[in-house]
Amino acid sequence: MKMRHMALTAALLTVSIAVQACGDSNNGGPNVPDYDPVIPTSWAGSVSNSYFPLVPGTIWEYEGEPDEGTETIRVEVLQQTRLVNGVTATVVRDRVYLEGELKEDTDDWYAQDMVGNVWYLGETTKEYEGGVVVSTDGSWEWNTDDALPGIIMWADPAAHVAEDYRQEFYEGEAEDWARVEAVSQTIVVPYGQLTGSVKTFDWNSLDSGPGEFKYYAPVVGLALEVAVGSGERVELVRVTRP
């Protein structure tokens, strides 16, 4: 659901949290303050945020057309959960295929606080070449090696427009950022026309890539990625609900 697939292909109570960069973040550096989020002490039993709904059994299917060929992505909310630093997290399996060959297989872990913000608690990721795991870089877990969770979706995105925030923090390994660019957006993807969407700008402060825009539609969730510069799109094709 987090969908960093463009970068992969190119390379082969409102909770107040101190997650924003100083003035101009310049895509995450160099003027970035220490990360010291105020983490909730209680959590909801499920992830029900309208822009990031994680109902077990739901499957999203996406397609893109990078230079290397057809990219297909299958994202599934699993029935299983994972205990991450004492918090029961929803597990989302994210598999990326290029011309039918598995390139990445990731389990992402999410939990929602009592206000409705969705937190990203970690991931285990494997990159493949020729059916063989060639990298697990980027894997991290809250409270292991000082890794900290971040926000993947706000309860009220409109209250955070133009604010930079961390989605994850494992120093030197996983440092994704985002910023809400606009709300009430209308997009058209193969799945259909979707209104009321939240537009974010996402980037990784560990590389110099230009980042991408993402669009989250109410009830549906993540529906579109557009790479900055190239305009390459990863679009929602279908959703299968339990």
ABEGO torsion letter per residue (X at the ends): XAGAAAAAAAAXXBBBBBABBBGBAGGGOABBBBBBBBBBABBBABBABAABBBBBGBBBBBBBBBAAEBBBBBBBBBABBBBBGGBBBBBBBBBBBBGGBBABBBBBBBBBBAAGBBBBAEBBBBBBBGGBBABABGBBBBGBGGBBBBBABBABAAAABGBBBBABBBBGABBBBBBBABBGBBBBBAAEBBBGBBBBBBBBAABABAEBBBBBBBGAEBABBBBBGAGBBBBBABBBBX
